[in-house]
């Protein structure tokens, strides 16, 4: 069993509450802090823990081995340098990119502290994503191409005719969201990207609002094209067959909305993305928050050595080996991503060798975007 301190019991905590309830045996909450003390008292009573009036009081407790940051409130990521003084592992649930200087704070933390900080990279723990990893190992072979279409939700194919709203179909894409889906791809490829480029095109509009659709009509589609280290063909195992190296790429498509005006340049798009955490969305006409993003799955397709896979929701997956009938799987009974993340964090804290997400999984995608500017 691991004894933890709980920081913040607001909206983010409510998402993890069921998971922590299921993990009461391996994880026991000893102390609870929240800026609203009455709220901390209520949750502490439920968890048989002690309510505390300060983060330092919680972090310094001798019976607290690790800290779960669920809702840091106004402190945002500024709470992390404070917690680093106590050298206790931290699981950080909210978006770790939520302020103008947040990535600079992360660079300083990585440079100056050996503290284990595990950000909630929840996309890699979707039930459908975990099942895809199993299929990659057993049926599909290594992934060669991943397409993450952020211009439409995964279930948009069910919307037709007058129900389809071209102006409202694009999702709000924050820097956190883009970094998260890059992490999703990296986790499936089992490698960090080696290069990236950006292309901007104009989607064909069914009813252009201007005579010159090429300049003023249709959505602007920004595509981030990412290259990964090439893979070895796992089918070329015989000594007489030369080993072939196969290119591996990911393509993330992002819509900037209908009738977005003059075409944005690739450099402007990257600069806009790197500033997105200051304003919480890429463009003012997209009002979705990071929290609402969690319920919107993009279209995700994988081309693997021996077949195809498509994630149609967090818990639904279609896949097939080449030239065979597709298999549809529903994984609604699998463990939630929140439960898996907390369980893995717990196992790591007690001395397991299981790999966990760290600050590099956030900083490297940002460095990748910056490299596009230099290129």
C-alpha positions, 0 to 999 in steps of 0.5 A: 500500500502507498500512502498519498496526499491529495491536493485539490478536490474540484472538477478534476478530482471528480474525474478520478474519484471513481478510480481512486475508490476502486484502488483503495487497497493499494492507495490510501489517502492520508491527507487532503488539501483544498483552497476551500477548506470545507471541501477538503473536510468533506472529502477527507471525511469520506476517505478517512483522511486528515483535512489540511489548510496548506500544501506545505503542511501536506507535503511535509507529512511523514506518512505521505509517500507521494502526492496526487495533484488533482486541482491546484487552483490558482497556483497551477503548475507553480505548485510543482517547484514547491513540491519539488523541495520535499522530493516526493513523487507527484502525479499531476492530473490537470493540464500541465500546459496551462499558462504563458510560462508553464513550459519554462517552468517545466524546463527549470524543473527538469534541469534543477530537480530529480523529482518524479513528476508523472503528468496525466498523459491520458490519451495513451491509456484509452482502452482502445489505445491499449488494445491497439498496442496488443494487436500491434504485438500479435496481429497487425505488426508495427505501425507505419502510419498514424492519422489523427484527424482533429478536424472532426470527431470520430463519430462524425460519420453518423451526422449527415445532411442538415445535421452537419454544421461545417462551421461548428465541426472543428474542434478547439485544439490547445497546445496541451491537446496537440502535445497529448496526441503527439504523445499518443503517436510516440507511444504507439511508435515506441520512439520520439520523432526525428523531424516535423513539418507543417502544411496548410491547405484550404478544404473544399467548401460545399457552399463557398461564401465568396466567389474566390473559394481558394482565398476566402472559402472553406476551412483552413486545414493545418497538417503537422507531418511527423517522421519517426525512426524507420522500422525493420520489417519484422517479416524479413527474418530469414538470413537470406532475405535482406532487411528492409527499413520502412518509413514511419510517419504521423499526420495530425490534421487541425481545422481552423474553422470555416471562413477563417480569412486569409491563409495562415502560413505554416510559421504563423500556425506554429507560433499560434500553437506555441502561444495557445496555452496563454489563451487556451485555444487556437482561435477565438471562435473555438470555445471548448476548454481542455476539459470538454476536449476529453470527451471528443475523440478525433478520427484515428487510423493506423496503417500497420505492416499487416493490416489496418486499425481505426479508433472510433471512440475511447472504447471502440476499435475496428481492425482487420488483417489485409484482405480479411473481414474487419473485426469490431471490438467494444471495450466498455468493460475495461478499466478506465484510463484514470484507474490505469494511470493511478495504478501505474503511478502507484507501482512505480512509487513502490519500486517497480520498473514500469515506465511512466510518463515524465516531463520529457513527454511534454517538452520534446513535442514542444521542441519538435514544434519549435524545430519547425520554426527553425526549419 
